[in-house]
């Protein structure tokens, strides 16, 4: 029995390590997608798109390991909560990677001509969501639930910035319809960053559940 338990413990640790690595890969995609936008770097944007295979690979591998542990080990109590939380978290991390690709694709479209205005609030949004992802990933390792309130506050900041971008873009389009296409692309990037913030909040909820057994709703 001790041998079986030791094997299960190692498997569970490996799954958690894989999740951390998957999150780091998604964070790299997010950072590079914004860099490609700011630097007007098409090659970097294409690299982001190529990195999606890594995130997807982790997604499939982690899900397979979790299902095997449930089927073969029949975990209970906190072990089962950890596995259930991980299977939810990988979906959110995978979506963060997908949104990063969407940002990179718009970066490619925006790279061939000058922007109608300097980027200000979008990079601010990106800085916040990257920090949120870093803190949430650290929470998964360190089990420090004090970060929960910080994530809520940061997500509120992202939402506020998104509303500011939306209002600004609408004003630009009303004044000069010729910028409509670019303006909408910028607005879409801001929307993707706002959605990434929501997914990070979802991850935080799952970590809280994993540690406490209590489900909380952080979205207002």
C-alpha positions, 0 to 999 in steps of 0.5 A: 500500500505504501508503494502504491501511495508513493507512486500516486504522490509522484504522479500528482507532483509531476502533474502539478509540475507540468501545469506550472511549465504549461503556465510558464509557456502561456505567459511567454506567449502572452509577453511575446504577443504584446512585444510583437505589437509594441515592436511591430515585430512580425517574426516574433508574432509568428513565433508566438503562434508556433509556441501554441503546440507546446501549450496544447501538448501540455494540455493533452498530457496533463488531462490524460495523466489526471484521468488515469489517476482518477481511474486507477487510483480513485483518489479522495478528499484533497487529492481528488480536489487537486486533480479536479482543479488541475483539469479545470485550470488547464482549460483556462491556461490553454485559452490564455495561449489562444488569446495570445495567438489572437493578439499576435495575429492582429499584431501582424496586421497592424505592423505594415503601417503607422498606428493611428495613435500611440499605444498607452492603455493596452500595454498597461493592461498587458503588464497587469495580466502578466503580473496576475499570471505570475502571482497566480502561478506562484500561488499554485506552488506556494499555496499562499491564498493572500493573493486572491484579493490581489487578483480581484483588485488587479482584474478590476484595474484591467476592466477599467482600462478596457472600458477606457480603451473602448471609449477612446476607440469609439471617439476616434472612429466618430472623429475619423472613420478612416481609422476604423479598421485599425481602431477595431483591431486595437479594441479586439486586442484590449478585449482579449487581454480583458478576457485573459484577466477573467481566465486568471481569476478562474484559475485563482478560484480553482486554487482556492478550492483546491486548498480549502474545498470551498468554491468562491465567485471572484467575478463581480 
